[in-house]
């Protein structure tokens, strides 16, 4: 049996049942706990007979141990959410894990390679906020992200960094998440957020992906908190610099001499052009000392565009992403997965799956 995930799933069940490795060794009839440790770390394979014992003794169905389209004890998530309880969040995480596990499993089967190397930012937990902003500026320059970096961000993440980016339907209150697997990084974004927030969430989660080893993020952060812990503050400063680099902001002239009404108008115009929220732009200017905090506070968020939920004329991007749908389509075409099974994995009907393939410009598999 595969050593990639069965041992990790046994460990998760053992911990859920509050069993020690010695307890599990006795259940399996092993002489010592070292055998259990070797199984859980993947150093030792699980035999078919031992897998049957695991099903019987740990009370889990066989597919819990063998289904490759599950993430159990592997992926580490960091969620950006507001007022979403842990039960609801964990249920959604299990569902999202199926999409990520499907991509992770199918990609090499259809002849596509996973990234071999990961990029990292030279930012540590003790770094200054200015260091995070400087890293964002360097990121924009290195990847030549142009006058509106937001429009190039997904392309850079997918093509240059090998990050899977998925636009998803999520519970109200879930903005997005980063997920770290040994062989894959993923960012999930709630596609129903306003465009400026989607872009900020993308850049924010990108920071977590690029600094995960140096400062792993919390499992869940409250997106409505303006302060947050230091890692989240660093992520916000990086995201602001990526979306609103100084070289781009220089095009909009002097902000300091504008009256309150003029300031709100220019913030809205610039935010629309840069595809960010005007409130994020306002505080970015404060961080750069191009706008005084008192002047920023004098402009109410209600006067600014793309703030709050339910904004009119939201353009909702299609579900998931083109790279994701290409892998699914190739797998169906090669007979590695049925159309019905693929649709079930992504919580769609077969007709809906075919429609989304077309929206992304992915050719329909032969025979479908």
Secondary structure as GFF3:
##gff-version 3
##sequence-region A 1 368
A	DSSP	alpha_helix	6	16	.	.	.	ID=ss1
A	DSSP	alpha_helix	21	28	.	.	.	ID=ss2
A	DSSP	alpha_helix	33	40	.	.	.	ID=ss3
A	DSSP	alpha_helix	48	58	.	.	.	ID=ss4
A	DSSP	alpha_helix	62	66	.	.	.	ID=ss5
A	DSSP	beta_strand	76	81	.	.	.	ID=ss6
A	DSSP	alpha_helix	86	109	.	.	.	ID=ss7
A	DSSP	alpha_helix	129	142	.	.	.	ID=ss8
A	DSSP	three_ten_helix	149	152	.	.	.	ID=ss9
A	DSSP	alpha_helix	153	155	.	.	.	ID=ss10
A	DSSP	pi_helix	156	160	.	.	.	ID=ss11
A	DSSP	beta_strand	164	168	.	.	.	ID=ss12
A	DSSP	beta_strand	174	181	.	.	.	ID=ss13
A	DSSP	beta_strand	184	190	.	.	.	ID=ss14
A	DSSP	alpha_helix	195	211	.	.	.	ID=ss15
A	DSSP	beta_strand	220	222	.	.	.	ID=ss16
A	DSSP	alpha_helix	230	243	.	.	.	ID=ss17
A	DSSP	alpha_helix	246	249	.	.	.	ID=ss18
A	DSSP	three_ten_helix	250	252	.	.	.	ID=ss19
A	DSSP	alpha_helix	260	274	.	.	.	ID=ss20
A	DSSP	alpha_helix	278	287	.	.	.	ID=ss21
A	DSSP	alpha_helix	293	298	.	.	.	ID=ss22
A	DSSP	three_ten_helix	301	303	.	.	.	ID=ss23
A	DSSP	alpha_helix	322	333	.	.	.	ID=ss24
A	DSSP	alpha_helix	339	345	.	.	.	ID=ss25
A	DSSP	alpha_helix	350	359	.	.	.	ID=ss26
###
